[in-house]
Amino acid sequence: MYKKFCIYFTYIFLLNFSGYTQNYTNPLDIDLILSGTFGELRSNHFHAGIDLKTKGVEGLNVYSIADGYISRVKVSSFGYGKVIYIAHYDGNTSVYAHLKEFSHKIDSIVKMEQYKNKKFEVDYYLQKDAIKVKQKEIIGKSGNSGSSAGAHLHFEIRDSKTQKPINPLYFNFKIKDEIKPNIKKLKVYNFNNKNNHQTFDVVKIDKNNYSINDTLHTEGEFGIGLSTYDKSNYAYNKNGVYSIKLYVDEKLTFHFIADTLDFITTRFINAHIDYQEKIQNKIKFHRLFKLAYNKLKNYKTNINNGIISLNDTNIHNIKIHVEDYNKNLSEIKFKVKNSLRKNDQYNLLNEEPIEDVVQKKFYYKHKNIFLYKNLKIFLSEYSLYEDMIFKYSLLDSIKGVYGNIHRCHKKDTPVHKKYNLFIKENVPDKIKNKVYIAKKEKENTFKYIGGSWEGLYLKTSTREFGDFCIVADSTAPVIKGVNIFPGKKITKQKNIKLTIEDSKSGIKKFDATINNEWVLLDYDHKTKIVRYDFNKIIKKGENNFVLKVTDNCNNMTTYKAVFTL
């Protein structure tokens, strides 16, 4: 009895000491199944919450997990789409994203703000207790809005003061997970020889034990990368892992854990992963060592920045533990031997020159300026994660491009902060207001970056390296009616739907009126559909509908239809 009491007391003490309450209820009224985990590796950021399956459909009730008040409501075409932030009285904020719709009392406030600003996209902060909600109160319906790739609920818990996300699984939500993480590949980075980075397919010995076939041979200092994922019960999704521990001869050397995040530092994911592998081979390796500039706080043990240095020719043991939140453990073990070759340490800043390629040393701590003929580049301090050799070359022009294509280093090198890019080309005066800087993608497609004229140069800012050029967009957006056309008689129809699309610079804005009054259009960029739900503006008889769509080069299309109700 005494033993049980001590165990219970210790549990309660740790619970309270951690500051994480355990009385939250589920945000859905179905069993919670994960399709995404906290800290999962995403594009340019760590996943700040958990993704909950909604049976592949939209429209499930979404509930507040505790008493509180609406602190923020946002509607956007991308990102979180329709999202609600609820501040709770325990100091935490819960977040519910990609919603299909809000509850009536929330929606009325949002629509008021949308009509006030005459914009679909709004970001509205509310005063404390302006809209109170109770635990288990319906706050909206689950959906697929914003940059969602399928119907689900993105759910977060944040510290209200700092807005830093906390792993929601700390709050005792019941999610069944009995599946051990899967280890796919291992990579060894030999820092003294850039040409001897080695990638290995791992061998699965049993349910949770992995290895590689041979003893690894290294040349001085090296680091390790690991490709791994996790699954939970009732789901096929390959999710992120919770914890990775690296042991050298049984000594914990490096420990990554997905416990909390910070939106200020989340882009350092591009220093944490092997960015080159991600771009070239679509494989995400966790680096179990730190690059020179990496401010992530998720490394709980970090001896020598995770860099392993062996000073003898003995065989050493490496062990890596990979865990999910439910402590399902997988382990990979292998042996390593240092050859102690006496060749000179490789210096990445002393590369041999390449024909037709202009090279310059860039340092991550300093400002970096590159000037060459018709191109200028300005990087501020700490725009890079490590020192590098910047490489520039001029490519031939292709159809649709004004002037040359400028190869600004390689697209598989990450950039942390936006830098300024200037390109000078002979662009006819009559078309100058219709051009922009684009990044050339595969198969001669172009990604809009933007730009404005500063003297003879077109200037933009970007956080990518790659192939850049100047292209023009004189083509107006395309509007097509889905359930409306001029002269249509509407009886049982509850809305108007159209598709809007711009294949070049992209859509900048859209506005619609009915009988000369501005009306709110709901927009889904994935389906390209804009929708107006009928309200009191609609009258019996003839109604004049006008939709104007403008792209980023200010080309505009106007669609008009008179319909009869």
N, C-alpha and C positions, 0 to 999 in steps of 0.2 A: 504494500500500500504506500509506504514511504517513498519507494523508488518511483512509482507511478506519479505521485504528487510532485516530486522533484523534476521529473521529465516535463510534466504539464506546466509547472511554474517557469522552467527554463524557456519553453516554447513561447509562453505568453510574454515573458520578459523580452525576448529577442524580437517578437512581433511588435511590441510597443516601442522598443528602442529603435527599430528600423524606421518607424514613422509611417509604415504602410498599414492602413486599415484593412479589415477583412470582411466588412459588412456590405460590400457592393453586390448588387444583383446583376444578372446577365443583361446585356443590351438587346438581346434577342430572346424570343420565347421558344427557341428550338435548341437542341444540343449544339454546343459550340464546337465547330470543326475548323482547324486552321488551314488557310491557303497561303498564309504569309506570316513570318515571325518577326519579332523585334530585332533590329540590328542586321536584318538580312541585307545582302549586297545588292543595291539597285544602281541605276544609272546616275552617277555623280552624287549619290547620297546613300546613307544607311536608312533602312526602313524604320520609321519613327513610331510604329505601332504594330498591331497584329491585324491580319485580314481574316475575317470570319465568313465562312461560306453561307450562302442564303438559298441553298437548294437549286442554284442555277437560275433563279427568277428574281424579278424586282417586286417591290411592293409589300415586303414583310414589315410588320410593326417594329419600330426601333424605340427602345425605352431608355429613360434616364437611369443611370446606375445608382443614384442617390439623390437626396434633396439638394437643391441648389438654385442657381439662377442663370439665365442665358447671358453670357458675357460677350459673345461675338457670334455673328452669323455672316457667312460669306457665300457668294455665288460667283463662280468663274467658269469659263469655257474649258479650261485645262486644270491641272493640279487636282485639288480635292473636290472640284465641282461644287455641289451644294453641301455645305458643312456647317455643323452646329458645335459651339464650344459652351460647355456648362461648367461654371465655377461652383465647387462644392465647399461646404463650410469647414471641411477638414484640411483645407489648404491645397487641394488638388483640383485640376481641371480635366474633365473628360471631353473627348473629341469624337465626333461621328461624321464620317466623310463619305462622299460619292452617293449621297442620298438622291432618291427620286423626287421627293417632295417633303415639305415641312408640315408640321401640324398646323391647324388653322390659326391659332393665336400667334405662332411664330411667323407663318406665311404672311399674315396681314401686315406685320411690321416690315418684313422684307419687301413686299410689294409697294408699300408706302415709300420706302427708301428708293426703290427702283424707279417709280414714277416721278419722285422728286428730282432725281438725277437724270431721268430719261436714259437710263442705261440698264442693260441686262446684268452686267457684272457689278456687284456691290460688295463692300467689305465694311460691315456695320458693327461698331462696338457699343454695347449697351451699358447703362448705369447699373450699379449693384441693385439687385432685387426689383429691377424694372419689370422683368418677366420671370416669375418664380416657377420652378418645376418641382414636382414631388418624385420620390423614388418610385420606379415602375410606371411613371407617366409616359404615354406615347408622345414622342417629340417629332416623329416623321416616319417616312417609309424608306426602306432600303432601295438602292438603285445601282446605277452604273454611270453616274455623271462625272464630268471632268476627264482626267487622264486614266480612268479605270479601263482595264482590259477585259472586264466581264463583271456580271452582277455579283456584288459582295458588299460587306460593311468593313470599311477601314476604321479601326477603333484605337484611340490613344488615351493614355493618362499622362498628364504633365504636372509638374510643380507649378502652382499658380503664380508664384512670385517670379520665378526665373523663366517659366515656359519651357523648361528642359523636359523632354520626354523621359518617362520611366517605363521600364519593361512592365507591361500590364499583367504578365504572368505572376508578378510578385504579389498580386492582390487576390490570389486564390480563386480565380475563375476556373471552373471545372472543365478541363479539356483533356480528353484521353489521349495519351501518347505512350506507347510501349515499344516504339520502334527505335532502334539504335541508329545513330548517324552513319552515313555512307562516306567512305574515303575513296576518292577516284584517282587522284594523281599526286605525285610528289615532285617537287622541283628543288634542285640544289644550285645556288648562285655562288660561283667561285669568283670572289672579288679581285683576285690577282690575275684572272684570265677571263676576259669578257666572252671569249669564244668557247668557253668550256662550261657554260650553264647546262645542266643536265635535267631532263624531264623523264620521269619513270611512271609507268603503269604499275599500280600496286597489286599485290596478290592477297586475296581474301583467304585467311586460314580457317576461320570459323565465324560465328555470328558477329563477334565484335573485335576480332583480331586480324590485323593486316601486317604485311611485310613487303619487302622487295627482294628479288632473287639474289642479288650480289652485295658484297661489301662495297660501300661507296669510297671512291678515292678522290680526295680533295687536294688543293694546292694552297695551303695557308688559310686565310680567313674565308669563311663562307656563311651563307644564310640559307634558310629553308622556306619554301612556299608549299602550301597545301590546298588542294582542291577538294572540297567536301560539301555535303549538304545533308539535310535532315528531312524526315517525313513524320507525320503523325497519323494516328488511326483514322480510317475512313476517308483518306485523301491521297491523291496521287501527286500532289504538288511537291516540288523539290524546294524546301525551305532553308533558311539560314540556320546555323548552329548557334548555341548559346556561349560556349566556352571552348577555347583551344589552349592547351598547356604543352609547352616544349620542355623536355628534360634532357640534359646532357649528363651521362653517367649518374643518373638518378637525382641530379640537382635541377630544381625548377629554374629555368633560365628566362622564359618568356611566357606571358599569360595574357591572352586577349579574352575579354568578356563583354557580352552585350547586356549591360545592366542599365545604363542611362546614356543619353545622347545630348548633344548640344547643336542646335541649328547653325550656330556660328562656325563650328568646326566640322560639320558633317561632310563637307566637300573633300576633306582630307581622306575620304575613302579612296581617292585616286592615288594617294601615297600608300595607303594600306594594301591595296590589291596590286597585282602585276598588271598594270594598265595595258602594256603592250600585248600580253597574252589575251586580254579581254577583247581588244580591237582586232587582232590578227586571227585568233583561233577560237574566239567566243568562249574561253575558259576563264573562270574567276579563281585566281589563286590568292588565298590569304598570305601576305608576307608575315612571317614570324620573326621579323626584324624591322627596324625603323629606318626610313630614309632620312636624309639630313634635315629636311623641313617637314615635320609631321607633328601637329599639335593635338592629336587625339588623346583623350583621357581614358581610353578603354584598355590600356595596358597596365595590369595590376602588378606584374613582375616584369622587369625589363633590365636584365643584366647585360651591360655592354651593347645596349640597343638591339639585343637579340643576335648580334654577330658572334659566331662561334670561332674561336681561335685555338687550335691544337698545337702544342709546342713539342710534340714528340711523334714518333712513328708507330706508337701503339694503336691497337684497335680500341675504339671507343663506342659506347652504346648510346643511341639516340632513341627517345621514346616520345610519342605525341599522343596526348589524350584529347579526344573530341567528345563533348557532351552537349545534349539538349537540356532544356530547363528542367525536365523531369528526371535528370541524372541518368538517362540512358547513355551508356559509355561505349565508345569505340576506341581502339588503340592501335597504333602502328609502331612497330619496333624495327630497327635496322642498325647495322654497324657501319662505322666510318673509319677510314685510315688516312692520315695525312702523309702525302708523299714528300713534303718538305723540299720541293724543287727550288733551286736557287736562282731561278730566272727573275728578272727585274719585275717589281710590282707594276701591274698595268695601270696606266693613267689615262682615264677617258678623255682628258683634255689635251692629249698629244696624238690625235689621230692623223693619219696620213692624208694629204689633200686629195680630193677627188676632182677629176676633170669636169669642167663646166659647172662646178658647184662652189659657191662662195660660202666659206665657213667663218664662224666667229665664236669665241668663247662667251658663254652666258653663265653668270653666277647667281645662284638663287637668293643670296643676301643683298644683292646690289640692283640698282637700276640698270637696265640693258637697252641699248639703242643700236638699231641696225639700219643703215642707210646704204642703198645701192640703186643707182639709176632711178627708175620710176617707182621705187618702193621705199617706205619708211615704216619702221616698227619701234614702238616705245613700250617697254615693260617696266612696271614699278617694282620696288623691292618685294621679295617673297612672292613673286608670281609663279615660281617654279619650286619643285620639291627637292631638287638637287642640281648641282652644276652640270652643264651639258655643253656640247658643241652644236650651235645652231647652224643649220644647213639650208641654203637658199639656191634655187635654180629657176630658170625661165623656160617655160614650156610653150610650144606653139599654140597659136590661137585655133579655135574651132568655131563652127557655125553658132551664131547667137552670142558670141563673146566680142566685146570691144577691146582690142589689143591682145596682149598675151595673158597666159595663165601663170600666176606666181606661186611656185611651190615653196611655201614657208614651213620648212622642216617637215616632220612626219606626223600624220594624224594620230599615230599610236603613242605620242608623247603628251602627257596631260599638262594642262595649264590651270593654275589655281585661281588667279584673278584676271579680270578682263584687261586686255592690253589694247592699245590704239594701233590701228592698221591704216596706212595711207597708200593709195594707188593712184598714179597719174597715167592717163591714157587720152588719146585724141578722140573725144566724144563730141559729136556735132552739137552745137548750141541748142538746136530745136528739140533735142531729145534729152538734154541734161537733167531735166526734172523728172525723167522717167527711168533713170538708171539706178542701180544699187550694186553693192558688193555682195557676191554670192560665193558660197563654198561649193566647189565642184565635187559631186558625189559620183558613185559608180554609174556606168552606162550614160554618161553625159547628162545627168540630172543635176539641178542646181538648188542649193538650200539658201533661202533668203537670210542674209546677215544684216543688211541695211546700209545706210550711209547718207552723209550730207557733204556738200562741197565746202572745202576750205581752200580758197584760191584755185590752183590748178589740180589739187588733189581731192579725190573722193575719200572721205574718212569714215571709219566705223570702229566698233570695239567688239571683241570676241574673246572667248575662253577656249579656243580651239586652234591648233595648228592644222595645216593642210593646204589644199590647192585653192587659191582665191582668184577671182576675176570680176570684171564689170559686165553686167548684163542689163538689158532693158526690159521693161514691161509696159507695153502700150495697149495691152488687151484688158478689156473690162471684165469684171466678174460675170459669172453665168448664174441666172436665176431660173428655176423651173418650178411650176406649180405642181403639187402632189395631189391635192384635193380641191383645187380652186383654178378657175380659168375665167376670162372675161365673159360676162353674161350668165354665169352659172346661177341657177336657182337652188337655194339651200333650204332644206326642210329640217331633217333630223341631225344634220351635221353639228358637232359641238366645237369644232376648231377649224382653223386654216393652217395648212402645212405647205411649205415650199422647201426646195433645196437650194443652197447657195454654195458657190465654189469658185475659187480662183487658183489656177494651176501654176502661177509664177510667184509673184511677191507675197501672196496670201491676203486673206481678208483682214482689214483694219477695223472696220466698223459697219454696222447696219442699223437702219432706223425704219420704222413703219408707222403709218397713220391710217386711221379709218375715219372718214368724214372730217378730215383735217385735224383730228386729235391723235396725239402720240399714243401708241399702244405697245405693250410689253410683249416681246417675242422671246420664247424659251429657245435656247440654241444648244444643239449637240454636235460638236465638231466631228465626231466619229461617223455619224450618219449623214452629216451635212444638212440636217433638217432644222429649220426654224418653225416654231409653232405658236400660233396665237389662239388662246382659249377664249371663246366668246364671253363677253360681259355686257354691262348696261350700255356701252357705247353703241352696240349694234341696235339698229332700229328696224322696224317693219318696212318693207319696201326696198329701195335701192340704197346700197352702201358703197362708198368709194374707198377702195383699198390701194395704198401706195407703199411700195417697199424700195428703199434705196440701199445699195451695197457698195462700199468703197474698199479698194485694196490698198496696200502699203505704198503704191506709187500714185495714189489718188485718182485712179481710173474708177469711174462710177457707172453702175447699171441701175436703171429704174424700171420697176415692174408695176404695172397698173392693171387693176381689174375692178369692174363694177359688178357686184353680185347682189342678188335679190333674196331677201329673207321672207 
